[in-house]
Amino acid sequence: MSKRTTNFTNTELICTQCGNKQIIIRLLSKLHKAGHNKHIWCINCKKETLHKENPIYKESLEKYK
């Protein structure tokens, strides 16, 4: 049997209204640049707000070089 591996990393989304931080999991191949804008639901603001993306993947990239 072949073993299939997929590389994931954490990405932090920061709400521009209240500063709340949410973490999502992304594939390394699907990462966005730091500062990428995303409109998602904020659990503190209780509405859809703009979030800035901040990838936390430097240690992940070093591990796979």
Order of alpha helices (4+ residues) and beta strands (2+ residues): beta-beta-beta-beta-alpha
